C-alpha cells in the first residue's frame, strides 16, 4: 500500500513525506474498533516522540483518521485523499480478493459472508476514489474484482442446483 501511496502522491503533487509516514502508520491499530481514529491517536504519540513538528503531525494524523472506508471522517487534504485512495486500491483486484478471503478465514467467516463484504464494501470502492491517478489504476482491479464476484456466484449457484436435483 505504501508504494501505491507514494506513487499517487508524486503523480498528484501531494507532500510525499506526509503521505509516506501516514502510509507506514495507517494500520497500527488494525485490530481495534474504529482502527483509523485509534491509529491516528497512536501515530500522534509516536510522531511526538520522534520529534516531528505539530503541523506535520496534524497532517499525518488527519490522513490516518480519514483513510478508512468506515471511519466517517472525510479526507480534507490532498495527502489524506491520496492515502485513502491507496488503501482502497489495495483492497480491490487480485490482491484484494486474496486479502478478503484470508481475513475471512482468520475470522471463521463463510464464503457467503465474505461475498456480503464484497457487496457492502469492496465493489463500491472504485466509485469512492478521489484522485485521477487512483481512478485510472482502479479500472482493471475493479473489473477483476467484479469478474471474480460474478464467477464465484455462478459456481455457488451451480453447486446448489446440483444438490437440489
RODO-2510 file (C-alpha; in nm, 4 decimals, decimal comma):
residues 165
     n   res          X          Y          Z
     1     x     0,0000     0,0000     0,0000
     2     x     0,2864     0,2366     0,0775
     3     x     0,4158     0,2079    -0,2801
     4     x     0,0714     0,2979    -0,4153
     5     x     0,0510     0,5932    -0,1780
     6     x     0,3917     0,7315    -0,2747
     7     x     0,3256     0,6765    -0,6465
     8     x    -0,0088     0,8569    -0,6304
     9     x     0,1366     1,1359    -0,4150
    10     x     0,4093     1,2031    -0,6717
    11     x     0,1661     1,1967    -0,9661
    12     x    -0,0869     1,4201    -0,7903
    13     x     0,1617     1,6689    -0,6415
    14     x     0,0954     1,5807    -0,2772
    15     x     0,3506     1,6080     0,0022
    16     x     0,5273     1,2731    -0,0311
    17     x     0,6833     1,2838     0,3177
    18     x     0,3412     1,3211     0,4844
    19     x     0,1848     1,0504     0,2695
    20     x     0,4749     0,8104     0,3208
    21     x     0,4709     0,8484     0,7003
    22     x     0,0906     0,8148     0,7073
    23     x     0,1132     0,5002     0,4934
    24     x     0,3686     0,3500     0,7330
    25     x     0,1439     0,4116     1,0336
    26     x    -0,2095     0,3905     0,8913
    27     x    -0,2916     0,0406     1,0188
    28     x    -0,1097     0,0379     1,3534
    29     x    -0,4433    -0,0115     1,5294
    30     x    -0,5801    -0,2581     1,2714
    31     x    -0,7382    -0,4913     1,5250
    32     x    -0,9040    -0,2107     1,7232
    33     x    -1,2610    -0,0946     1,6797
    34     x    -1,2539     0,2135     1,4528
    35     x    -0,8891     0,1482     1,3780
    36     x    -0,8426     0,4704     1,1806
    37     x    -0,9241     0,7001     1,4733
    38     x    -0,7340     0,4863     1,7227
    39     x    -0,4418     0,4668     1,4800
    40     x    -0,4326     0,8461     1,4478
    41     x    -0,4092     0,8746     1,8273
    42     x    -0,1296     0,6191     1,8411
    43     x     0,0524     0,7857     1,5487
    44     x     0,0394     1,1221     1,7270
    45     x     0,2239     0,9750     2,0258
    46     x     0,4848     0,8106     1,8035
    47     x     0,5448     1,1223     1,5932
    48     x     0,5704     1,3464     1,9008
    49     x     0,8322     1,1116     2,0485
    50     x     1,0192     1,1167     1,7177
    51     x     1,0293     1,4979     1,7287
    52     x     0,8138     1,5921     1,4312
    53     x     0,6594     1,9401     1,4328
    54     x     0,2911     1,9904     1,5104
    55     x     0,1849     2,0769     1,1516
    56     x     0,3415     1,7568     1,0185
    57     x     0,1844     1,5527     1,2984
    58     x    -0,1592     1,7044     1,2325
    59     x    -0,1298     1,6328     0,8610
    60     x    -0,0256     1,2703     0,9126
    61     x    -0,2903     1,2092     1,1781
    62     x    -0,5639     1,3529     0,9569
    63     x    -0,4546     1,1174     0,6771
    64     x    -0,4737     0,8204     0,9115
    65     x    -0,8052     0,9199     1,0717
    66     x    -0,9723     0,9657     0,7335
    67     x    -0,8223     0,6778     0,5345
    68     x    -1,0744     0,4136     0,6305
    69     x    -1,3919     0,3351     0,4390
    70     x    -1,5848     0,3169     0,7654
    71     x    -1,4193     0,5848     0,9831
    72     x    -1,6764     0,8514     0,8960
    73     x    -1,4008     1,1137     0,8671
    74     x    -1,3884     1,2881     0,5282
    75     x    -1,0371     1,3463     0,3884
    76     x    -0,9865     1,7229     0,3632
    77     x    -0,6322     1,7431     0,2264
    78     x    -0,4764     1,6077    -0,0907
    79     x    -0,2472     1,3910     0,1211
    80     x    -0,5436     1,2389     0,3059
    81     x    -0,7202     1,1717    -0,0227
    82     x    -0,4074     1,0037    -0,1579
    83     x    -0,3786     0,7744     0,1457
    84     x    -0,7486     0,6907     0,1295
    85     x    -0,7188     0,6078    -0,2398
    86     x    -0,4098     0,3910    -0,1902
    87     x    -0,5849     0,1972     0,0857
    88     x    -0,8886     0,1396    -0,1362
    89     x    -0,6733     0,0272    -0,4292
    90     x    -0,5053    -0,2237    -0,2023
    91     x    -0,8467    -0,3710    -0,1194
    92     x    -0,9530    -0,4437    -0,4786
    93     x    -0,8125    -0,6569    -0,7589
    94     x    -0,6495    -0,9960    -0,7134
    95     x    -0,4642    -0,8851    -0,4003
    96     x    -0,7881    -0,7509    -0,2552
    97     x    -0,9656    -1,0809    -0,3198
    98     x    -0,6837    -1,2721    -0,1519
    99     x    -0,6837    -1,0351     0,1461
   100     x    -1,0623    -1,0581     0,1846
   101     x    -1,0574    -1,4371     0,1967
   102     x    -0,7508    -1,4509     0,4229
   103     x    -0,9201    -1,2145     0,6680
   104     x    -1,2425    -1,4138     0,6498
   105     x    -1,0524    -1,7366     0,7118
   106     x    -0,8862    -1,5848     1,0186
   107     x    -1,2291    -1,4813     1,1486
   108     x    -1,4053    -1,8060     1,0576
   109     x    -1,6383    -1,6412     0,8073
   110     x    -1,8082    -1,8380     0,5321
   111     x    -1,7769    -1,7729     0,1596
   112     x    -2,1261    -1,6226     0,1644
   113     x    -2,0308    -1,3837     0,4461
   114     x    -1,7215    -1,2818     0,2522
   115     x    -1,9301    -1,2162    -0,0564
   116     x    -2,1521    -0,9864     0,1510
   117     x    -1,8328    -0,7926     0,2287
   118     x    -1,7775    -0,7622    -0,1467
   119     x    -2,1307    -0,6250    -0,1873
   120     x    -2,1219    -0,3921     0,1129
   121     x    -1,7730    -0,2535     0,0605
   122     x    -1,5285    -0,3821    -0,1995
   123     x    -1,7456    -0,3401    -0,5087
   124     x    -1,8212     0,0209    -0,4058
   125     x    -1,4631     0,1364    -0,3551
   126     x    -1,3916     0,2353    -0,7165
   127     x    -1,6649     0,4982    -0,7023
   128     x    -1,5264     0,6473    -0,3798
   129     x    -1,1797     0,7347    -0,5108
   130     x    -1,0644     1,0961    -0,5106
   131     x    -0,7618     1,1266    -0,7379
   132     x    -0,7346     1,0902    -1,1126
   133     x    -0,4346     0,8596    -1,0727
   134     x    -0,6204     0,6228    -0,8403
   135     x    -0,9252     0,6165    -1,0670
   136     x    -0,7024     0,5124    -1,3573
   137     x    -0,5332     0,2417    -1,1515
   138     x    -0,8660     0,1141    -1,0204
   139     x    -1,0276     0,0268    -1,3525
   140     x    -0,8504    -0,3036    -1,4159
   141     x    -0,8559    -0,4004    -1,0485
   142     x    -1,2277    -0,3294    -1,0156
   143     x    -1,3040    -0,5224    -1,3334
   144     x    -1,1163    -0,8252    -1,1977
   145     x    -1,2987    -0,7974    -0,8658
   146     x    -1,6341    -0,7818    -1,0419
   147     x    -1,5472    -1,0726    -1,2718
   148     x    -1,4353    -1,2827    -0,9745
   149     x    -1,7511    -1,1959    -0,7804
   150     x    -1,9783    -1,2931    -1,0704
   151     x    -1,7874    -1,6168    -1,1291
   152     x    -1,7976    -1,7293    -0,7676
   153     x    -2,1716    -1,6551    -0,7500
   154     x    -2,2239    -1,8605    -1,0653
   155     x    -2,0263    -2,1525    -0,9245
   156     x    -2,2070    -2,1404    -0,5906
   157     x    -2,5418    -2,1442    -0,7724
   158     x    -2,4297    -2,4428    -0,9810
   159     x    -2,3355    -2,6323    -0,6652
   160     x    -2,6711    -2,5546    -0,5054
   161     x    -2,8565    -2,6677    -0,8169
   162     x    -2,6661    -2,9996    -0,8238
   163     x    -2,7707    -3,0725    -0,4651
   164     x    -3,1346    -2,9821    -0,5361
   165     x    -3,1561    -3,2351    -0,8179
***
